[in-house]
Amino acid sequence: MNISYRIECLRREMAQENIDIYIVPSADYHGSEYVGEYFKTREYLTGFTGSAGTAVFTMDRAGLWTDGRYFIQAEEQLNGTEIQLFRMGEPDVDTVESFLEKELPEGGVIGFDGRAAELSAGDKYRRIAEKKGGCIQASFDLADRFWKDRPALPAGKIWLLDESYAGESVSAKLSRVREKMNFYGADVHLLSSLDDISWLFNIRGNDVAYCPVVLAFAIIEEDSARIFTDEKKIPAEILKMLQKNNVAVRSYESVYAAVENLAGHRVLLDPERTSYSLYYSIPDTAEVIKAQNPSILMKCIKNETEIENIRRAHLRDGIAHTRFLCWLKKNIGKIPITEISAARKLEEFRAQQEGFLGPSFSPISAAGKHGAIVHYSASEESDEELKEGTLYLSDTGGHYLEGSTDITRTVALGVIPEEQKKHFTIVARAMLRLAAAVFLYGSSGVTLDALAREVFWKERLNFNHGTGHGVGYLLNIHEPPINFRWREGMCPSQVFEENMIITDEPGIYIEGSHGIRLENELLVQKDVKNEYGQFMHFEILTFVPIDLDALLPEYMSEEEKHLLNNYHQNVYEKISPYLNEEEKAWLRSAARPI
């Protein structure tokens, strides 16, 4: 991979178009967190493979901005290139915007592909350029001019998620969305986000790795709708279902022309999930109503059919993962096991479960010091052998017809140092305490995050990522709008509603030594209602033992021990009936009371 040559090619194209600074986000045309191979321009130009980051190029400087999950990974992957790492959120580190303000010359031009830029970001770049008496150029995908072996847009088949899994018809979902359109006074809803479109029309695909979504746009009107995608990907049964719901299919590229014809309409769109180019394709005579896509909250609150299916998916996943841990503990030191082979073995156990479709994200299988890289991805070059006396971190998940799972377990391979046991115990305590929360309705992830993080803060420790994220139903494993975080972001944190699903995943990362993360999924449930209001609590969905070989019970309170013992009792009761006698005996010991 010749990064220097690619940057040289980019600068040649910048000079030809009189562009002084060119910006490349980690984005497709839909604001997706994970993108298909066609859209990995930032990775192509920098060599950095993390899912989040923005690259900026001037004629003599190059920078990459990414968050705390990827600091270690980015530093390694950018090594040997001219690209400077800017650690987002760290003191005295320029933001992309402040860098642009410093580097853009008077009368200068900022360039980017407006189809792949968020509306808010594009507007910021325009204002910065105008302050310098310059302008933006949002019409060019410059890398496409020299990316000779660029992957094609995906062409996989679309498939229908039956109502026995989805729990709600397309007709009912469209009716609910139209009610919200009426509430906002809109007669058109422009929809770009792939997970919202897949949820709304009960369709799934394989256009993005690990995210079973369909590459499409949609326009919803008062009594009809249009989907903009490749019609050749749609089987006859889905076309029939769409026609029944008065939904027409149009070509993917024709969405811009369709939007240009919305003159005089009142258009509802989500400014956080609409690209710069698509937004500015809307005629000036149309009224734009900016609000969160109604379907975001609708799909985050699971229906009863989805909840029952999800419980079944977690049972199957728990069986597979428990069998894997038994296999790992019994074979470590006896046969060669590497990060990659361990991940493949876990997927093998999952594949034996009914309804398994594939992994829900790229597995994080990290031995020893690699565990300190929050989003580590093992490669043939980095593939470390799992050795006794170290920790092994596995953050993986599965897509099943009944839903998606996300679980992290860190396990001791043999006897590990005392410091690592102390760190493991802190992480386990934090996860248990958050899962046991009882709270009043109206609370959000900001309200509750400190229940987990306080354990770290008392030891003057912290972890540089959120404590949890929403989980989609056979969609994106990271699903907005809910999360656990210790401070507010740009938007107020979403209140927890009954039947939302969120992860609980504190961790600790010691660079060059070890990393520990433990993760369960939680279901938001109603508790008692009294004169103080409606109380809420969490139901734990994940049932896989927490490694007692890595734990120091003497550092736990009696309440924390009770929480762990109760959890392990539930794990044994739910999982053991599906294990053979050897596995059952192992689980009985692994889930023993402390």
Legacy VTK file of the C-alpha trace (Angstrom):
# vtk DataFile Version 3.0
C-alpha trace
ASCII
DATASET POLYDATA
POINTS 594 float
0.000 0.000 0.000
1.792 3.126 -1.228
0.167 5.878 0.810
2.658 8.508 -0.338
1.826 7.861 -3.987
-1.917 8.063 -3.343
-1.551 11.374 -1.502
0.582 12.656 -4.372
-2.194 11.700 -6.828
-4.779 13.437 -4.657
-2.740 16.637 -4.515
-2.372 16.604 -8.276
-6.166 16.498 -8.612
-6.526 19.215 -5.959
-4.207 21.475 -7.943
-6.151 20.838 -11.143
-9.400 21.932 -9.444
-7.782 24.833 -7.504
-8.655 23.184 -4.162
-6.430 24.219 -1.235
-7.741 21.755 1.376
-9.540 18.473 0.700
-11.549 16.639 3.359
-12.307 12.904 3.371
-14.687 11.609 6.059
-15.383 7.966 6.964
-18.735 8.013 5.256
-21.039 6.762 2.543
-23.959 8.762 1.115
-26.203 7.789 4.044
-24.396 8.825 7.228
-23.674 5.185 8.105
-21.279 4.245 10.899
-19.903 1.318 8.895
-19.627 1.626 5.129
-19.336 -0.676 2.149
-16.008 -1.264 0.390
-16.839 1.249 -2.353
-16.986 4.070 0.191
-13.726 3.413 2.091
-11.927 6.375 0.536
-10.388 7.557 3.806
-8.925 4.092 4.401
-7.590 3.985 0.841
-5.815 7.337 1.238
-4.430 6.880 4.764
-4.139 3.164 5.520
-6.114 3.651 8.755
-8.813 0.960 8.948
-10.841 2.157 11.953
-14.530 2.856 11.422
-14.372 6.510 12.561
-12.104 9.289 11.420
-11.674 12.261 9.100
-8.674 12.872 6.867
-7.669 16.370 5.770
-5.088 17.159 3.086
-3.403 20.427 2.212
-0.657 20.773 -0.361
1.996 20.160 2.276
0.228 18.665 5.313
-1.977 15.665 6.012
-3.914 14.906 9.176
-6.221 12.236 10.539
-8.756 12.930 13.301
-10.157 10.002 15.279
-11.514 9.326 18.762
-10.164 7.550 21.823
-11.222 4.085 20.664
-8.629 4.242 17.896
-5.674 6.249 19.219
-3.323 3.264 19.549
-4.457 1.633 16.295
-4.185 4.865 14.320
-0.699 5.591 15.646
0.472 2.164 14.478
-1.199 2.317 11.070
-0.071 5.872 10.273
3.516 5.136 11.260
5.872 5.736 8.327
3.503 8.098 6.526
3.399 11.903 6.531
-0.070 11.827 8.100
-0.265 13.438 11.537
-2.630 11.936 14.116
-4.963 14.408 15.834
-6.430 12.822 18.982
-9.985 14.128 19.173
-11.090 15.408 22.560
-7.573 15.665 23.968
-6.360 19.014 25.439
-4.739 21.469 23.042
-5.498 19.334 19.974
-6.901 21.184 16.975
-10.339 20.164 15.772
-10.882 19.728 12.047
-12.553 23.148 12.032
-9.759 24.968 13.877
-7.196 23.314 11.607
-9.097 24.559 8.550
-9.280 28.070 9.978
-5.495 28.094 10.459
-4.479 26.426 7.207
-6.904 27.850 4.648
-5.344 30.808 2.810
-7.273 33.983 2.082
-9.645 33.338 -0.802
-8.962 29.634 -0.500
-11.152 26.688 -1.516
-12.191 23.768 0.708
-13.135 20.643 -1.246
-15.083 17.519 -0.313
-17.563 15.091 -1.834
-20.868 16.583 -0.746
-22.669 13.253 -1.189
-20.513 11.773 1.587
-20.486 14.787 3.925
-22.941 15.410 6.723
-25.052 18.512 6.212
-23.831 20.098 9.464
-20.206 19.459 8.565
-20.584 20.846 5.053
-22.202 24.025 6.395
-19.322 24.476 8.857
-16.774 24.153 6.049
-18.689 26.686 3.956
-18.753 29.233 6.797
-15.036 28.798 7.430
-14.266 29.334 3.744
-16.512 32.390 3.519
-14.759 34.002 6.507
-11.559 33.827 4.479
-13.256 35.208 1.409
-13.158 31.795 -0.184
-15.644 29.083 -1.061
-16.257 25.354 -1.022
-16.235 22.842 -3.865
-18.506 19.905 -2.969
-18.903 18.281 -6.384
-15.777 16.159 -6.674
-14.834 12.682 -5.480
-11.191 13.259 -6.359
-9.949 9.807 -5.296
-12.258 8.164 -7.812
-10.121 9.607 -10.585
-7.068 7.499 -9.674
-8.528 4.648 -7.563
-8.277 2.184 -10.437
-9.326 -0.977 -8.581
-12.108 0.641 -6.577
-14.736 -1.934 -5.556
-18.105 -1.709 -7.276
-21.292 -0.686 -5.504
-22.794 -3.781 -3.852
-25.181 -5.952 -5.868
-26.371 -8.529 -3.327
-30.009 -9.646 -3.194
-32.537 -8.032 -0.869
-34.582 -10.360 1.329
-37.795 -10.007 3.304
-37.887 -10.133 7.101
-41.125 -11.940 7.820
-43.599 -10.381 10.244
-43.062 -13.351 12.568
-39.650 -11.782 13.204
-40.355 -8.092 12.529
-43.551 -8.071 14.610
-45.165 -5.288 12.556
-46.307 -4.896 8.959
-44.900 -2.383 6.488
-48.349 -0.829 6.274
-48.476 -0.249 10.044
-44.979 1.227 10.098
-45.743 3.594 7.224
-48.921 4.691 9.022
-46.947 5.536 12.153
-44.376 7.505 10.172
-47.124 9.407 8.352
-48.719 10.303 11.681
-45.427 11.950 12.674
-45.255 13.680 9.289
-48.691 15.130 9.974
-47.541 16.176 13.430
-44.689 18.174 11.845
-46.902 19.505 9.050
-44.902 17.696 6.352
-46.271 16.069 3.206
-42.930 14.468 2.223
-40.357 12.624 4.310
-36.872 12.255 2.825
-35.040 9.282 4.294
-31.342 8.501 3.744
-30.283 6.266 6.656
-29.969 2.628 5.639
-31.112 1.105 8.935
-34.263 3.262 8.992
-35.140 2.279 5.429
-34.507 -1.433 6.043
-36.595 -1.325 9.236
-39.468 0.615 7.662
-39.910 -1.750 4.707
-39.030 -4.997 6.546
-36.189 -5.690 4.140
-32.626 -6.766 4.745
-29.549 -7.123 2.555
-25.778 -7.473 2.611
-24.692 -4.150 1.117
-22.544 -3.285 4.146
-20.329 -5.845 5.858
-21.817 -7.010 9.178
-24.844 -4.697 8.779
-27.703 -6.471 6.956
-29.012 -3.287 5.365
-29.959 -2.246 1.838
-28.208 0.567 -0.039
-31.162 2.853 -0.746
-32.870 6.201 -0.307
-36.601 6.638 0.298
-39.211 9.336 -0.141
-42.410 8.873 1.862
-45.500 10.818 0.811
-49.029 11.011 2.205
-50.366 7.984 0.319
-47.362 6.583 -1.560
-43.625 6.051 -1.255
-40.545 5.512 -3.404
-37.434 3.442 -2.737
-34.306 4.351 -4.695
-32.148 1.253 -5.099
-31.080 -1.291 -7.711
-34.316 -3.013 -8.795
-32.356 -6.053 -10.022
-31.571 -6.819 -6.360
-35.260 -7.101 -5.414
-36.973 -10.516 -5.698
-40.529 -10.776 -6.995
-42.121 -11.401 -3.580
-40.717 -8.116 -2.230
-41.755 -6.177 -5.324
-45.265 -7.548 -4.828
-45.264 -6.530 -1.151
-44.049 -3.029 -2.031
-46.665 -2.597 -4.745
-49.349 -3.691 -2.271
-48.226 -0.810 -0.027
-48.111 1.648 -2.954
-44.307 1.785 -2.877
-42.544 2.315 -6.213
-38.938 1.339 -6.942
-36.629 3.783 -8.704
-32.924 3.654 -9.575
-30.401 4.504 -6.835
-28.864 7.462 -8.688
-32.212 9.050 -9.559
-32.856 10.212 -5.993
-31.169 13.582 -6.657
-33.448 14.316 -9.605
-36.461 13.258 -7.541
-35.472 15.614 -4.740
-35.000 18.463 -7.212
-38.681 18.012 -8.116
-39.989 18.616 -4.587
-40.777 22.269 -5.246
-43.656 23.529 -3.118
-43.623 20.565 -0.747
-43.050 20.542 3.020
-40.120 18.140 3.432
-39.309 16.439 6.736
-35.695 15.294 7.047
-33.103 14.547 9.692
-30.217 17.026 9.252
-27.869 14.601 11.060
-28.675 11.853 8.550
-28.914 13.784 5.289
-25.905 14.527 3.131
-24.843 18.017 2.141
-25.477 17.362 -1.560
-28.901 15.797 -1.055
-30.059 18.646 1.173
-28.973 21.312 -1.281
-30.733 19.463 -4.101
-34.049 20.486 -2.505
-35.556 23.485 -4.376
-35.654 26.831 -2.589
-39.447 26.857 -2.944
-39.794 23.774 -0.750
-40.158 24.180 3.009
-37.639 22.047 4.917
-38.644 20.750 8.356
-35.595 19.572 10.292
-36.242 16.905 12.938
-34.988 13.470 13.957
-36.252 10.708 11.668
-39.421 9.370 13.375
-38.310 5.798 12.652
-35.161 6.173 14.801
-37.111 6.088 18.038
-39.702 3.668 16.676
-37.166 0.985 15.872
-35.205 1.597 19.085
-38.306 0.647 21.114
-38.707 -3.036 20.297
-42.164 -4.603 19.983
-43.171 -7.698 21.950
-42.492 -10.057 19.044
-38.978 -8.656 18.675
-38.348 -8.917 22.420
-39.322 -12.591 22.574
-37.216 -13.305 19.499
-34.259 -11.420 20.952
-34.403 -13.467 24.153
-34.183 -16.614 22.003
-31.251 -15.177 20.042
-29.360 -14.459 23.269
-30.036 -17.956 24.564
-28.537 -19.443 21.403
-25.625 -17.032 21.536
-25.032 -17.843 25.210
-24.901 -21.556 24.430
-22.364 -21.005 21.654
-20.202 -18.623 23.668
-20.216 -20.825 26.787
-19.188 -23.843 24.725
-16.385 -21.743 23.247
-15.083 -20.670 26.673
-15.128 -24.281 27.856
-13.170 -25.319 24.760
-10.700 -22.440 25.202
-10.019 -23.104 28.886
-9.497 -26.827 28.281
-7.199 -26.421 25.272
-5.027 -23.421 26.099
-1.422 -24.530 26.315
-2.256 -27.895 24.726
-2.857 -26.895 21.115
-1.791 -23.773 19.204
-4.525 -21.102 19.408
-4.157 -17.653 17.883
-6.358 -14.568 17.871
-7.711 -15.408 14.426
-8.194 -19.132 15.047
-9.965 -18.400 18.358
-12.383 -16.015 16.639
-13.055 -18.591 13.934
-13.719 -21.258 16.568
-16.268 -19.036 18.300
-18.000 -18.367 14.980
-18.000 -22.127 14.371
-19.895 -22.658 17.631
-22.350 -19.895 16.669
-22.871 -21.402 13.221
-24.149 -24.576 14.881
-27.067 -22.623 16.341
-30.388 -22.460 14.525
-31.074 -19.191 12.728
-27.457 -17.953 12.721
-26.780 -15.661 9.755
-23.273 -14.390 10.464
-21.233 -12.100 12.731
-22.808 -8.777 13.705
-19.498 -6.918 13.480
-15.839 -7.629 12.801
-14.613 -9.664 15.785
-12.210 -8.136 18.272
-10.027 -11.063 19.288
-7.128 -9.660 21.278
-4.382 -11.424 23.213
-2.296 -9.710 25.897
-1.238 -6.183 24.950
-3.552 -6.158 21.927
-6.470 -6.000 24.357
-5.466 -2.410 25.122
-6.385 -1.420 21.538
-10.101 -0.776 21.980
-11.127 -1.701 18.424
-8.254 -4.039 17.611
-8.607 -6.164 14.490
-6.262 -9.126 14.132
-4.479 -9.445 10.805
-2.223 -12.147 9.389
0.725 -9.940 10.397
-0.442 -9.211 13.959
-2.069 -12.586 14.734
-0.799 -13.277 18.269
-0.742 -16.726 19.837
-2.798 -17.054 23.023
-0.411 -17.938 25.848
-0.823 -18.980 29.443
-0.256 -16.227 31.980
-2.019 -13.570 29.913
-5.505 -12.160 29.351
-7.587 -12.736 26.239
-10.331 -10.265 25.212
-13.093 -11.320 22.831
-15.686 -8.761 21.685
-17.979 -10.430 19.177
-21.604 -10.798 18.174
-23.986 -12.676 15.946
-26.894 -11.922 13.674
-29.732 -14.414 14.041
-33.162 -14.333 12.440
-34.336 -13.615 15.995
-32.081 -10.598 16.462
-28.508 -9.437 16.977
-26.088 -9.921 19.850
-23.016 -8.101 21.138
-20.943 -9.598 23.965
-17.465 -9.116 25.379
-15.663 -11.504 27.679
-12.111 -11.203 28.938
-10.637 -14.391 30.345
-7.481 -15.394 32.196
-5.365 -17.920 30.351
-3.820 -19.714 33.297
-2.533 -17.665 36.223
-2.327 -13.921 35.577
-0.589 -11.126 37.566
-2.307 -9.624 40.611
-2.612 -6.166 39.018
-4.557 -7.616 36.094
-6.910 -9.371 38.518
-7.510 -6.085 40.334
-8.328 -4.376 37.041
-10.619 -7.228 36.016
-12.477 -6.982 39.327
-13.018 -3.241 38.852
-14.513 -3.857 35.407
-16.748 -6.681 36.666
-18.003 -4.573 39.586
-18.793 -1.683 37.265
-20.753 -3.846 34.846
-22.749 -5.537 37.629
-23.592 -2.253 39.353
-24.939 -0.649 36.194
-27.028 -3.701 35.295
-28.613 -3.618 38.775
-29.746 0.013 38.472
-33.266 0.993 39.519
-34.200 4.463 38.292
-37.100 6.804 37.749
-38.603 7.171 34.305
-37.052 10.200 32.631
-33.508 9.043 33.283
-31.012 8.721 30.447
-27.578 7.235 29.888
-25.992 10.390 31.265
-28.004 9.972 34.471
-26.828 6.381 34.986
-23.325 6.202 33.538
-21.641 7.139 36.826
-22.987 3.941 38.426
-20.377 2.111 36.357
-17.692 4.763 36.074
-17.596 5.652 39.783
-15.750 2.395 40.483
-12.993 3.560 38.148
-12.969 7.158 39.291
-12.418 6.174 42.928
-9.222 4.458 41.751
-8.384 7.535 39.626
-8.934 5.473 36.470
-11.175 5.903 33.439
-11.911 4.439 30.005
-12.051 6.452 26.812
-15.305 5.228 25.292
-19.002 5.164 26.096
-20.269 2.604 28.592
-23.019 1.376 26.283
-24.922 1.778 23.026
-28.294 0.824 21.616
-28.564 -2.424 19.636
-30.606 -2.908 16.468
-32.847 -5.852 15.605
-30.955 -7.575 12.797
-29.678 -4.144 11.773
-26.780 -1.997 12.984
-25.184 -3.302 16.155
-24.696 0.336 17.214
-28.167 1.873 17.107
-29.070 5.426 18.101
-30.381 7.328 19.947
-29.609 5.721 23.361
-26.258 5.309 25.068
-24.444 5.389 28.380
-21.989 8.304 28.572
-20.692 10.446 31.406
-21.326 13.829 29.789
-23.754 15.287 27.337
-22.857 15.444 23.675
-24.137 17.871 21.073
-27.687 16.524 21.491
-29.441 15.834 24.820
-29.279 12.206 25.878
-32.374 10.139 25.037
-34.666 9.109 27.907
-34.890 5.345 28.408
-38.210 3.833 27.302
-39.553 0.376 28.012
-38.228 -2.275 25.567
-35.112 -0.402 24.522
-31.948 -2.522 24.416
-28.541 -1.181 25.428
-25.107 -2.639 26.110
-23.285 -2.437 29.439
-19.550 -2.531 28.652
-17.023 -0.795 30.910
-13.350 -1.506 30.343
-9.787 -0.669 31.229
-6.850 -0.407 28.834
-3.179 -0.369 29.810
-1.158 0.364 26.683
1.533 -2.214 25.991
0.245 -4.559 28.705
-3.414 -5.603 28.691
-7.013 -4.640 28.118
-10.165 -5.777 29.909
-13.769 -5.270 28.859
-16.923 -7.085 29.942
-20.198 -6.590 28.101
-23.784 -7.722 28.548
-26.910 -6.459 26.829
-29.717 -4.975 28.924
-33.445 -4.637 28.249
-35.205 -1.595 29.735
-38.239 -2.725 31.760
-40.893 -1.026 33.844
-40.641 -1.493 37.607
-43.158 -0.401 40.261
-45.159 2.795 39.952
-45.976 4.701 43.128
-46.395 8.206 44.475
-42.803 9.018 43.431
-43.375 8.074 39.807
-42.682 5.205 37.411
-39.559 3.266 38.357
-37.557 1.327 35.768
-34.954 -1.424 35.836
-32.874 -3.537 33.458
-33.287 -7.171 32.492
-29.993 -8.838 31.540
-30.261 -10.549 28.142
-26.746 -12.022 27.912
-25.993 -15.340 29.645
-22.317 -16.280 29.567
-20.148 -16.760 32.679
-17.737 -14.104 33.896
-14.294 -15.576 34.448
-13.796 -16.241 38.156
-10.144 -17.167 37.525
-9.505 -13.463 36.826
-11.484 -12.171 39.814
-10.500 -11.046 43.332
-13.685 -11.462 45.424
-12.065 -9.726 48.406
-12.255 -6.462 46.429
-16.023 -6.794 46.029
-18.825 -5.732 48.355
-21.312 -8.299 49.605
-23.937 -6.786 47.335
-21.653 -7.104 44.310
-20.901 -10.742 45.175
-24.633 -11.399 45.446
-25.213 -9.809 42.038
-22.530 -11.980 40.457
-23.731 -15.160 42.152
-27.304 -14.502 41.119
-26.193 -13.821 37.539
-24.175 -17.036 37.425
-27.084 -19.041 38.809
-29.240 -17.709 35.976
-26.519 -18.518 33.442
-26.326 -22.101 34.657
-30.092 -22.597 34.729
-30.581 -21.226 31.206
-27.516 -22.619 29.424
-26.709 -25.984 31.057
-29.683 -27.927 29.592
-28.179 -27.430 26.111
-24.634 -28.600 26.954
-23.063 -32.053 26.931
-21.936 -33.538 30.241
-18.351 -32.303 29.958
-19.454 -28.765 29.126
-22.098 -28.834 31.839
-19.503 -29.842 34.458
-17.231 -27.032 33.309
-20.053 -24.490 33.534
-21.012 -25.704 37.008
-17.492 -24.827 38.160
-17.266 -21.613 36.115
-20.555 -20.366 37.621
-19.831 -21.466 41.183
-20.806 -19.100 44.025
-18.079 -16.888 45.447
LINES 1 595
594 0 1 2 3 4 5 6 7 8 9 10 11 12 13 14 15 16 17 18 19 20 21 22 23 24 25 26 27 28 29 30 31 32 33 34 35 36 37 38 39 40 41 42 43 44 45 46 47 48 49 50 51 52 53 54 55 56 57 58 59 60 61 62 63 64 65 66 67 68 69 70 71 72 73 74 75 76 77 78 79 80 81 82 83 84 85 86 87 88 89 90 91 92 93 94 95 96 97 98 99 100 101 102 103 104 105 106 107 108 109 110 111 112 113 114 115 116 117 118 119 120 121 122 123 124 125 126 127 128 129 130 131 132 133 134 135 136 137 138 139 140 141 142 143 144 145 146 147 148 149 150 151 152 153 154 155 156 157 158 159 160 161 162 163 164 165 166 167 168 169 170 171 172 173 174 175 176 177 178 179 180 181 182 183 184 185 186 187 188 189 190 191 192 193 194 195 196 197 198 199 200 201 202 203 204 205 206 207 208 209 210 211 212 213 214 215 216 217 218 219 220 221 222 223 224 225 226 227 228 229 230 231 232 233 234 235 236 237 238 239 240 241 242 243 244 245 246 247 248 249 250 251 252 253 254 255 256 257 258 259 260 261 262 263 264 265 266 267 268 269 270 271 272 273 274 275 276 277 278 279 280 281 282 283 284 285 286 287 288 289 290 291 292 293 294 295 296 297 298 299 300 301 302 303 304 305 306 307 308 309 310 311 312 313 314 315 316 317 318 319 320 321 322 323 324 325 326 327 328 329 330 331 332 333 334 335 336 337 338 339 340 341 342 343 344 345 346 347 348 349 350 351 352 353 354 355 356 357 358 359 360 361 362 363 364 365 366 367 368 369 370 371 372 373 374 375 376 377 378 379 380 381 382 383 384 385 386 387 388 389 390 391 392 393 394 395 396 397 398 399 400 401 402 403 404 405 406 407 408 409 410 411 412 413 414 415 416 417 418 419 420 421 422 423 424 425 426 427 428 429 430 431 432 433 434 435 436 437 438 439 440 441 442 443 444 445 446 447 448 449 450 451 452 453 454 455 456 457 458 459 460 461 462 463 464 465 466 467 468 469 470 471 472 473 474 475 476 477 478 479 480 481 482 483 484 485 486 487 488 489 490 491 492 493 494 495 496 497 498 499 500 501 502 503 504 505 506 507 508 509 510 511 512 513 514 515 516 517 518 519 520 521 522 523 524 525 526 527 528 529 530 531 532 533 534 535 536 537 538 539 540 541 542 543 544 545 546 547 548 549 550 551 552 553 554 555 556 557 558 559 560 561 562 563 564 565 566 567 568 569 570 571 572 573 574 575 576 577 578 579 580 581 582 583 584 585 586 587 588 589 590 591 592 593
